[in-house]
Amino acid sequence: MKNIDTAFRQLRTLTIVIVSLCFLLSTYAVYKGFASVQTSNDKIYLLANGQAVKANLSSRSENLAVEARDHVKTFHRLFFTLDPDDKAIKENITQALYLADGTAKQAYDDLQEKGFYTSIISGNISQRINIDSVEVDVNTQPYKFNCFATQEIIRSTNTLKRKLLTSGTIREVSRSDNNPHGFLIQQWKILVNQNIDPLNYK
């Protein structure tokens, strides 16, 4: 009887150990399965030139400063890149105005009223902008920014360089085809816009 009782206890202990190990193994397998699914959901594959390229998903907060700076750069490139072509000017300005509020529209209206765009077209002048740097404070909303840039006003005889400094704030809005970053520039103003030096091409 003692042998039977001892064998039963050993069998019961062994059964408990095996069941516990199975439970732990099943729990670990389920956990790893969910983790694997979550990891795979954070990765997408893009087809480029017939090859699959992996891209990782990240939250907006991780790239907030980068996206905000690029939004400011894109707006300034569109607003200040001009050629002596009425259609090209309107296309650039229209795209730029999707990225900013009424303060940018007011600046455009003021320049148009002064005949700035007419003089660009009649004088066969091109204007380019080189963004030197963009400072964005993403610690408090709306995000304040300063944009430092250099303008080149290109004529047939010379190129004039101008120093440009603008400021404003940025708030988050819904993303769209016209505003892929999902930001809107507000209270935009030009603080400095002055000549640096002419480069004669004669």
N, C-alpha and C positions, 0 to 999 in steps of 0.2 A: 504493500500500500504506500509505503514511504517513497519507493521508486516511481510509482505512478504519480504521486503528488508532486514530486520534484520535477518529473518530466513535463507535467502540465504547466507548472510555473515557468519552466524554461521555454516551453512552446508559447505561452502567453507573452512572456517578455520579448521573445523573438518576433512574434506577430506585431506587437506594439512598435518595436523598432522599425520593422519593415514598412508598416503603415505610415509611421511618422516620416521616414525617408521618402516614401512615395509622395506624401503630401508636400513636403519641402521641394522635391524635384518638380512636381506639377506647378507649384506656385512660382518657382524660378523660371520655368519654361513659359508660363503665361506672361510673367513680367517682361522677359526678354522679347517675347513676341510683340507685346504692345510697344516696347521701346523701339523695336525694329521697324514697326509700321509707322511710328511717329517720325523716325529718322528718314524713312523713305518718302514721307509726305513733305518733308522739308527740302527735298531735292527734285528738280525738274530737269528734263533733258530737252535741249533745243537742237533742231536740225539745221546745220549750217554747211552749205556746200556738200551735201550728201553725208555729212558726219554728225554723229550725236555728241553734243557738248553738254556736260553736266553743269547745272547752276544751282546754287544753294539759296534757300529761302531765309531771309532775315527780317527782323522786326524793323519798323520805320525808325524807331528811336536810335538804333545802332548807326544809321546813316543819315540822321536828321541834319547835322551840320553840313555834310557833303551835298545833300540834295538842296538845301537852302542856298548854299553858295552857287551851285550850278544854276538854280532858278534865277538868281540875281544876274549872273553872267549872261544867261540866255536872253533875258529881258534887255539888257544893255546892248548886246550884240544886235538884236533885232531893231531896237529903237535908234541906234546911232550908225548902223551900216546903211549907207545911202549911195545910190548911183543915179546918174542923170536920166532916169526913166520913171515916169509918173506911176506906172503900174507896179514896178518893183518896189517903189517907196511905199505905196498903199498896202501892198502885201506884207511887207516887213512890219509896218506900223500896226496893221490889223492884228497880226500875230502877237506883237508886243503888248497890245492893249488887253489881250486876254489874260496876261500875267500880272496886271496891275489894276489899281482902282482908278477913280476919276482924276486923281492928281496927275497921272501920266497923260490922260486924255486932255486935261487942261493945258499941260505943257505943250502937247502936240498942237492944240488949237491956237495957242499963243504964237508958236513958230510959224504956223500956216498963215495967221493973220498978218504977221510981219513980212510975209513973202519969202521966208527962208527956203522953202522947198521949191518955189518958183525960180529962185536964184540958182539953186543947185542944178536944176534942169537946163535953164538958159545958159549957164556958164559952163556946162559940161564938167561939173565937179563931182568927184567921188569922195565919200567919207568912210573911213575905217576906224575901228576902235580896238585897242589892245588892252585887255583887262590885266592890270598889274597884280592886284590882290582884292579879295573880298573878306571883310571881317563880319562875322555873324555871332551874336550873343544868343545862344539857344537855352540859356538858363531860365529866362522868364518870357512869357508870351504877352503881347506879340513880340517876335524876335527882332531886335534892332540890328541894322546892318550899315556898313560904310563900304562903298565901292571906289577903289582907286584905279584910274585908267588913263590911257593916253590916246588922244584922237589924232588922226592924220587926215588933213583936208588936202586932197590931191587935185591940182590943176594941171593944165598942159605945160605950164612954165615952171611951177614950183610945188613943193609940198610943205604945208604949214602944220606944225605940231602944236597940240593944245593939251594942257593938263586938265583932267576932269576928276572931280570928286563929288559923289552923290551920297545921299543917306535916305533912310526910311525905315519902315518896319515891315515884317512879314507875318501873315497869319495863315493858318492851315485851312484849306477848303477841299472840296471833293475833287478827285482826279478826273480828268477828261482828256479827249484827244487834243483839245486846244490848250490844256493845262496839265501835262502829264506828271509834273512834280506835286501838284495839289497844294500850291502856295499862292498867295495873293499879296503883291507889294502894295503897301499903303503909305500915305504921307510922304510920297517920294518928292525929293527936291534936289536941285543942283546947287551945291555949295560953292564949287570952284570950277570955272571954265575959262582958262586964260592961255594966251600964246606962250610957247616955249621958245622955239627958234625955227626959222625957215630953212629948208634945204633946196637950194636952187638946182634945177636940172638943165639949165641953159648950156 
